[in-house]
Amino acid sequence: MFKLNEMAVKPVMIADAGFMYAAKMSGQASHYDLFTPDAGELAFLADEIAPHPFYTRGFMLHTDNKVTDLVQRAYEHENAAQYLLVKGSTDYIMNQTGLLFSVDRPSVESMEAIGGTGDTLTGIVTALISTGMNIPAAAYAAAKINRIAGLYANPTPATQVIEIINQIPRAVEKVLKEDHGGSF
């Protein structure tokens, strides 16, 4: 991290799952540009004393906790990146000031059971950012693209993630053309 911070042009730093954990535990989470947690991973970020997701205190995982409350808590304890794309039945794009965007349509319930859909979302947002798109816009577009790719794949809980991946180009085209005439 010290070497990256010395660079004239710092790379965009994006972390999902394991690397998010390392960023939090090293005290360097705030140096990152984007984290892509799900609700359980967000609870770990919000728990200022948990050294590992396994040790997240129970009240953090209680269903009454709202994503916005957990995000606020993660920022209070400097355990969050500049932006968060929180994956779930509703995807939330947030920063320290609060909610920027949310995406809940299309809703493809069977995607929740398919391993790798969070990885597709992280990959899509990373690809969009690499084109020069700003992080909030890329996160919003990625959330929509991932959901539409899932819809196009018409998945069941037995669907393999490659079937969704194969639909990403088609979903990218649809989202980028519909939202702002392709000028995101």
N, C-alpha and C positions, 0 to 999 in steps of 0.2 A: 504494500500500500504506500509506503514511504517513497519508493521509486516512481510509482504511478503519479503521485502528487507532485513530483518534481518535473514531470513531463510538461513541455510547452503546450501541447494539446493532449489533454487527458482523455483516454477512451471512455465511452459510456459504460458504466458498470451496472450490470444486471445480474440479479441472483434469485434463484429459486431453490427451495428445499434446503439441501445440505449446506450450500454456500451461504444461504441466509443465516443459518444457525451459526456458522463460523464467524460471519460478520458481526452478529450480535455478541457472541461470547468474547470476541477480540476487542469489543468496544469500538468497532469501525463501521457500524451500520450506517451512520449518517454520511459516510463518504461515498455511499452507493447512490446511483441515480434511480434505480427501480428494483423493487422486490415484487415477486408474484406469489404471495402466500394464499393458501386456502384458509378456511376458518380456524382449523386446528393449528396451523403454522402461525397464523395471526395471534392466536391466544398465547403461544410461546413468546412471540415478540413483545406482547403486551405485559407478560409476567416478568417484572424486572429482576426477580431473584432466581428464576428457573435456569439451571445450567444446561438443561437438555429438554427437548419436548416431552419426554417421558415424565419429567418432574414438574410439568406445568400444574399449578395449583388448581384444584377442582372448580373453584368459583369462576375461573377464567373460561372453562369449557361449558359452563351452565348455559342452557338455551336462552335465558333471558338477556344475556350479554348481546348487545347490538354490535355489528361490525364497526359502526362509527365510534362507539365507546372504546372498543379494543384498539382501533387505530389511534385515537387520541392518547390513550395510555401508552402505546408503543412510542409515539412521538415525545411524550412527556419524559420518558426514560431514555431517549436517544437510541432507540432500538429499531428505527425504521429508516428506510432510504428516503431520498427526496420525494419520490412518488411510490405509491402502492397500487398494484392491480390485484385486488382481492377476488379470487376465483370462487364461484359457488352458484347456487340457483339464481342469484343475482350477482353479477360482476360489478365491483365498485372500483372506480378510479379515484384515488384520493391523494391529497398531500397534507401538509401540516395545517393548512387553512380549512380543510374539510373536504366534503364531497365535490368532485369536479364533474363526474359523469357516473351513470349507472346503466347497465345493460341487462335486461331480463328476457328479451325476445330475440329470436325464437327460443322457446323453452323446450329442450329435448331431454326429458328426464332420464332416459336410458344412458345418456353420456356420463352421468354421475358414477355409474358402475364400471366404466371402461377405463382401464389403466392407461395412462399416457396422454389424456386429454389436457391435463395441466401443462405437460411438456409441449404439446402442440401450441397452446396459447403462448407460452414463453418464447417458443421459436418464432411464432408469427410476429409478436411485438418486437422482438430483436431484429428480425428482418426489416420490418417497417422503419424502425429507428435508424437502421444502417443506411436507409435511402435518404436520410436527412429530415424525416418527419419528426416533429417535436414529440416528446414523450407522452403528454396527455392525449394528443390526437392519435398517436400510434397505439396506445393502450385501448382507447375507445374503439378504434377500427379493428384491432386484434380481437377484442372480446366479441364483436359482431361477426367477424370472419370465422372465428372458431365455432360459434354457435351455428352459423349458416352451413359451414362444412359438415357439422354434425347432422343437421337437418337433411342435407343432400345425401348423406350416407345412409339415412333411414336406419339407424342402429338399433340393436337389441343389446341386452347386457352381455351377450356372447360375441358381439362385434369386436374385431381386432382394430387397434388404433390406425393401422395402415389404411383401412377403408375410409377413415375420416381424413387422413393426410392426403389421400388421392383426390379429395374434393376441395382442398385448400385453394388451388389456382382458380377454380370456378367461383368460389366464395370471395376471393380477393377481388376479382373482376367485378362482381356484383356490388360489393360494398364500396369500392373506390369510385365506381361510376355513379351509384345512387347518392352517396353522401358527398356532396360538393362537386359533382361532375368530374370526379377523378382528381380534384386539386387539393386533396387533404393537406 
